[in-house]
């Protein structure tokens, strides 16, 4: 008798993107609980999206170009030579890598399989989730060019701190035998090493690369649109409903406490590197200290789920704890420096 069973389909809610679901839920709640605020919330969000549109456009086109040309392949050059040189260039270039979260794992696995020191990998791990061309564009458009530059420098500094600290403690019990298993090259984005070919700058002459450009551009446009729309709605609600004095009390003012709280709150509360930008903008308007804003974004960026999974999947828990420790300490120091000069 023929098997008439069919694979059980996921419930509709399980198939809906969580960001869009959260956005719809937030707007429905506002419409039900505070109808007069629904119109201003939507208007604020659409206006913010319109203001950010040039930066979004540049970001998605830049990522599409980098992907289609294979420009990310030049990152392989950062991981050759002396260990100190590897750390330096890994930190400098880590923030420029336009990898999606699933590509980070095979990229790092390829490095570890090739015998790259953990110190250089740690420098790349720490710097990579904090800044990339798209995030720089969005951050400079919302929080200012100076903040975007400062965050970029902090990302590099955090990578250098973690990389050289790992190198200094390489022979201790924490950092010996760091890998869960022997790393294999491969992952959800393909089995080929991400740095196996040379960049092709005139990508439009190759139909396959043109397809990569169009698919990457559309994918990232959707990604940025959903997260920034959700973030702008939350920003509008935060400005309207969260008393400014609360923010000023806990995250404002002088001293080390707001900066430390920014790092400690940022680590577990982070939504997404792009969505965090409008939320931090709203918090700054309500009295958040500049140093706390910086520590919040740095600690949250390193500990966000895609970045953390890339580390957890390949190394033992003690290395993962060290990774988070470097993030918290580095973001706290960067927050102090930014507080002094901002």
N, C-alpha and C positions, 0 to 999 in steps of 0.2 A: 504494500500500500504506500502511495506517495506521501512524502512528508509535507504536510500543508502548513506547518508552523512558519512563522515569520519572525525575524528579529524584532524585539520589542523596541519601538521608537521612543525616544526621549520625550518627556512632557514638553509642551510648548514653552513654558517658562524656562526650562533647562536649555532650550535651543536659542533663546533670545540673548543677545549680547548684554552682559551685566551692566555695562556703562549706559546703554540706551534704556535698559530697564530701570536703573536708578534715576535717570533723568525724567522719564515719564512718571515714575512714582512721586518724585519731588514736586513736579508741576501739578499732578492730581491732588496731592495733599494741600498745596497752597490754594488751589481752586476751591477745595471743599472747606478748609479751615479758615482761610482768610481771603475771600474772593477779591476784595479791593486791591490786594497786593499782587494778584496774578498778572495783570497787565503790565505794571512796572517791572516785575521780574523778567517777563519775556522781553520787554523793550530793552532793559539793561543788558540782557544776554546777547540779543541780536546786535545791539550797538557795539558791544565789546568785540563780538566776532567780526563785525565790519571793520573796526579799527585794527584788528589783528590780521585781517585777510592778507595784506601784502607780505607780512612775515611768514604766514602759513604757506602762501604760494611759493615764496623763495625756498622755504624749508623743504617742501615736498619735491620741487624740481631739483634741488641740490642733491637730495638723497637718491632720487631716481637716476641722476647723472653718475653719481659715485658708484651705484650698484651696476648700472649698465656698462660702465667702462671697466669695472673691476679695480677701481682705484684703491679699495680697501686692501688689495693684495700687497701694497707697498709696506703695510705694517710688518710683514715678515722681516724686513730689513732692520727692524728695531731689536730683534732677538738674535743678534750675532755679535761676536767679539767678547770683550771682557765683561764680567758680570756687572760691574758698576755702570758700564756704558749701556748694557741692556736695560738696567733699571731706569736710567735717565731717559732713554728714548721710549721705553714702554710707557712711562708716565706722561711724556710729552705727546705721544701719539694715541694713547688709549682713549682720550676724550674725543678724538677725531673719527673713531671707528663707527661707521653707520650700520652696525649690526642690529638685527632684531634679536629679541631675547633668546630665541631658539638657536640662533647662529653662534652665540657666545660659547656655548658648551662645546660644539665640535672644533671651534677655533682654538680654545684653550686646551682641549684634549689633544689637538694636533701639536701644539707647542710642548706639552708635557711628554707626549710620546716621542718627540724629537730630542728630549733631554734638556729642554730649557729650564734654567734654575727657577725654583719656586719664588725666589725674590723678585725676578722680573715679571713673572706671572702675577704675583700679588700687586705689583705696581700697576699693571694693566687692569687687573680686576677692580682696583679701587678708583682709578681715574675714569674708566670707560663709561660707567652708568651715570656719571655726573654731568658730562657735557658732550654734545655732538653738534654738528652744524644746525640741525633743526632746533635743538634746545637753545642754542645760542641765539638764534633768530627770534624765537618766541620770548626768551628771557629779556633780551635787549629791548624788544618792542613793548613789553609790559612793565618791567622793573628798571629799565634804563641801561644804556650801554656800559656805564661804569660798573653796575652790579654784575652784568654778564661777564665782563672782563675779570672782575674780582673772583667770580665763581670759577671761571676757567683756570685762573692762577691757583685757586684753592684746590681744584681737582688735581692739577699737576703736583702741587705740594703734598697733597694727601697720598698720591701714588708714590712719590719719592720717599715720604716718611715710612709708609708700609713696606716698600721694597727694601730700603736700606736697613730697617729694623729686622726684617726677615733674614736678610743676609748676615747681619750681626749675630743673630740667634740661630743660625742654620744648624749648628751642631748640638743644640739643646734638645731635651726630650719632647718639647712641643712641636718642633719642626722636622724632626727626623721621621723618615718613612711616612710622608704626608698623604699619599694617595690611597683611596679606597680600593681601587683595582688598577691594573695596568690600563692606561687610557687608550681608547681606540678612536681613530678619526671617523667622524660621521655624526649624524644627528637628523633632526626633523627637516633641516634645510638641504640635505644631500649628504652624500658620503665622500665627496671630493674635498680635499683640504682647501680651505678658503684662500690660501696664498699659493696655489699651484700654477697659476698663469700670470702673465704680464698684463698690465692695464692696456686697454684699447681705447684711446681717447676719442677717436671718431666713431663712436658706437653706432651711429645712425646708418652706417654702411652695412651693418650686419643685422639681418631680420631677427635673429634670436635675441640680440642685445636690445633691439628696439622694443621687442616684446617685454623684456625684463624692465626696461624703462617705464613703459606704460603701466604694467602691472604693479611695479613698485610705487609709482607716483599715485595711482588710485588707492592702493592699500594704505599708504601713509596719509593721504588726504582724508580717508575715512577714519583712520586711527586718531589723527589730530582733531578732526571735527567732533567726534563723539566725546573725547576726553575734555576738550576745551569748552564745548557747549555745557557739559555737566559741571565743569569747574566754574563757568561764569554764572550759571544758575545758583550754585552753592555760594559763590561770592556775593551775589545780590541778596540772598537770604541771610548770609552772615552779617552783612553790613546793616540790614534792616532789623534783625532779631537779636543779634549778640551785642550787648551793651559794650561800648568802647572802653568803659572803665574796667570791665573784667579783663580784657586783653591787656590793658595798660598795667593792671595790678600784677598779673602773673608773668607777662612776657615783655613788659616795658621797663623803662627807667635805666639807670646806670648799674654798674656792678656785674659780677659774674653769674649771679643766679638766673637772670633771664636767658643768658647764652646757654648755660647748662640745661635749663628746662627746654630750650628750643631743640637741643640735640636729643634729649631723652624722649621728648614728645614726638619729634620728627621720625625717629626710628620706627615705632610701631604704627604711627598714624598716617604714613605717606600713602597717597592714592596712586600717583603716577608722576614722573618727572615733569610732564607737560601740564597736567592738571594742578600741580602744586603751585605753579607760577601765579595764576589769578588768585588763589587762596592766600598766598603770602602777600600779594598786593593788598588784598582786603585787610589782612591782619596789620600790615604796616600803616594803613589808613586809620586803624583803630588804636594805634599806640604801641604796636610791637616794636621792640628795639631792633636796630639794624643788625647787630651782632647775633641776636636770636634768630632773625630771618635767615642769615647765612648758615648758622649751625643747623637749623631745622632742615634746610634744603639739602645740605651735604649729608647729614646723618641719614635722612630719609631716602636720598637717592641711592646710597650704597646698600641700605637694608631693604629696599623695595623687593617684592617677590621675584621678578625676573632676574635681577642681579644676584640675589641671595641663592636662588636655585642653581645658578651656574656654578657657584662655589660649592654648595652642599652636595651636588651630584658627583663631584670629582675628588674631593678631599675628605679627610677624616674630621670628626666633630671638633677636635681641638684646634685644627687649622681654621675652621669656620668661626669658632669663638674668637680667635686671634684677628680674623678679618673684621668682625664686628667691633672688636676692641680698638683696632686701628682707626676705624671709621668714627667712633665716638670721640676718641682723643683728638684726632685730626680735625674733626668738624668743630670741636670746642675751641681749639687753638685758633682756627681760621675765623671763628666768630669773634673771638677777642680782638684779633688784628683788624677785622673789618669794622668793629665797633669803634676802634681808636681812630681810624682814618676816614670813615664815611661822614 
